[in-house]
Amino acid sequence: MKRLRRFLTLSATDRRLLVEAALFLAAIRLGLRLLPFRTLWRLLDRAPCPSVAAGLFSPDRIAWAVSVTSPYVLGVRPCLPQALAAQLLLVRRGFPARLRLGVAKGDRGQVRAHAWMETDGRVVTGGSESELERYTPLLALDAQTR
């Protein structure tokens, strides 16, 4: 009940952003389970995205919305669905979006993979610049801005 009250005290634009982030996270999670990544990427990159006023939200606000909704929609905070949801939110608002995939060596020698989203060279999801330094980038995919 406390969360609902807090949600209702937000501005209408913030509530809309949170709902949009939650819907994108749910759809992307389903897409990752049912489709090969390449197919999902193409669908997301070509999906019709009506332009939303860019001035309403900064990339930081988009990061906030994805971070807040992830635990409720996904149960955990997996990096790839978060990055892809942020991509859609960024592109809809006219921001450039670059998905990065990298690997690092774990504590026990295992390979750890990680995904993060950037806009204009700034990290939006996936951790801070210093946290991401341990990952060797393997792939960078630029989303088409519309």
C-alpha positions as CSV (number, residue, x, y, z in Angstrom):
1,M,0.0,0.0,0.0
2,K,2.9,2.3,0.8
3,R,4.4,1.8,-2.6
4,L,1.1,2.5,-4.3
5,R,0.7,5.8,-2.4
6,R,4.3,6.7,-3.3
7,F,3.5,5.9,-7.0
8,L,0.4,8.1,-6.9
9,T,2.3,11.0,-5.5
10,L,4.6,11.0,-8.5
11,S,3.9,13.4,-11.4
12,A,1.8,12.0,-14.3
13,T,4.8,12.0,-16.5
14,D,6.9,10.0,-14.0
15,R,4.0,7.5,-13.6
16,R,3.8,7.1,-17.3
17,L,7.5,6.5,-17.6
18,L,7.4,3.9,-14.9
19,V,4.5,2.1,-16.6
20,E,6.3,2.3,-19.9
21,A,9.5,0.9,-18.4
22,A,7.6,-2.0,-16.7
23,L,5.8,-2.9,-20.0
24,F,9.1,-2.9,-22.0
25,L,10.8,-5.0,-19.3
26,A,8.1,-7.6,-19.4
27,A,8.0,-7.7,-23.2
28,I,11.8,-8.0,-23.5
29,R,12.0,-10.7,-20.9
30,L,9.4,-12.7,-22.8
31,G,11.2,-12.0,-26.1
32,L,14.6,-13.2,-24.7
33,R,13.0,-16.4,-23.6
34,L,11.2,-17.1,-27.0
35,L,13.5,-15.6,-29.6
36,P,17.2,-15.7,-30.6
37,F,18.9,-12.5,-29.5
38,R,19.6,-11.4,-33.1
39,T,15.9,-11.7,-34.0
40,L,14.9,-9.7,-30.8
41,W,17.5,-7.0,-31.5
42,R,16.1,-6.6,-35.1
43,L,12.6,-6.4,-33.8
44,L,13.5,-3.8,-31.2
45,D,15.6,-1.8,-33.5
46,R,12.9,-1.7,-36.2
47,A,9.9,-1.4,-33.9
48,P,7.7,1.6,-34.7
49,C,8.4,4.1,-31.9
50,P,6.3,7.2,-31.9
51,S,8.5,10.0,-30.8
52,V,7.9,11.1,-27.3
53,A,8.9,14.7,-26.2
54,A,12.6,14.4,-25.5
55,G,12.6,17.3,-23.0
56,L,10.4,15.5,-20.6
57,F,13.0,13.0,-19.5
58,S,16.7,12.9,-19.3
59,P,18.8,9.7,-19.6
60,D,19.2,9.8,-15.9
61,R,15.4,9.7,-15.4
62,I,15.1,6.8,-17.8
63,A,17.8,4.9,-15.8
64,W,15.8,5.6,-12.6
65,A,12.6,4.2,-14.2
66,V,14.3,1.0,-15.4
67,S,16.1,0.5,-12.0
68,V,12.9,1.1,-10.0
69,T,10.7,-1.2,-12.1
70,S,13.1,-4.1,-12.7
71,P,12.7,-5.8,-9.3
72,Y,8.9,-5.8,-9.6
73,V,8.8,-7.0,-13.2
74,L,11.9,-9.3,-13.3
75,G,12.3,-10.3,-9.7
76,V,16.0,-9.6,-10.0
77,R,17.9,-7.1,-12.0
78,P,19.4,-8.9,-15.0
79,C,21.5,-6.6,-17.1
80,L,20.3,-7.5,-20.6
81,P,16.6,-6.8,-20.2
82,Q,17.4,-3.6,-18.4
83,A,19.7,-2.4,-21.1
84,L,17.2,-3.3,-23.9
85,A,14.3,-1.5,-22.0
86,A,16.5,1.6,-21.6
87,Q,17.3,1.4,-25.3
88,L,13.6,1.6,-26.2
89,L,13.0,4.5,-23.8
90,L,16.0,6.4,-25.0
91,V,15.3,6.0,-28.7
92,R,11.6,7.0,-28.2
93,R,12.9,10.2,-26.8
94,G,15.5,10.9,-29.6
95,F,18.6,9.9,-27.6
96,P,21.3,7.8,-29.2
97,A,21.5,4.3,-27.6
98,R,24.5,1.9,-27.7
99,L,24.2,-1.6,-26.2
100,R,27.6,-2.9,-25.0
101,L,28.3,-6.5,-24.1
102,G,31.4,-7.5,-22.3
103,V,33.1,-10.2,-20.3
104,A,35.3,-10.4,-17.2
105,K,37.0,-13.1,-15.2
106,G,35.1,-13.9,-12.0
107,D,36.5,-14.6,-8.6
108,R,36.8,-18.3,-9.3
109,G,38.1,-18.0,-12.8
110,Q,34.7,-18.3,-14.5
111,V,33.7,-16.0,-17.3
112,R,31.1,-13.4,-16.4
113,A,29.1,-11.7,-19.1
114,H,27.5,-8.3,-18.7
115,A,25.4,-5.9,-20.7
116,W,25.0,-2.1,-20.3
117,M,23.4,0.7,-22.2
118,E,25.1,4.0,-23.1
119,T,24.0,7.3,-24.6
120,D,26.5,9.8,-25.8
121,G,29.3,7.8,-24.1
122,R,27.5,7.9,-20.7
123,V,26.4,4.8,-19.0
124,V,22.6,4.6,-18.5
125,T,22.2,1.1,-17.1
126,G,24.6,-1.6,-16.0
127,G,26.7,0.1,-13.3
128,S,29.1,2.9,-13.0
129,E,32.0,3.7,-15.2
130,S,34.4,2.3,-12.6
131,E,32.4,-0.9,-12.1
132,L,32.4,-1.5,-15.9
133,E,36.2,-1.0,-16.2
134,R,36.7,-4.7,-15.3
135,Y,34.7,-5.9,-18.3
136,T,36.4,-6.3,-21.7
137,P,33.9,-5.0,-24.3
138,L,33.2,-7.6,-27.0
139,L,30.3,-6.0,-28.9
140,A,28.7,-2.6,-29.3
141,L,25.3,-2.3,-31.1
142,D,23.9,1.1,-32.0
143,A,20.2,1.4,-32.0
144,Q,18.6,3.5,-34.7
145,T,17.3,6.8,-33.5
146,R,14.0,7.9,-35.1
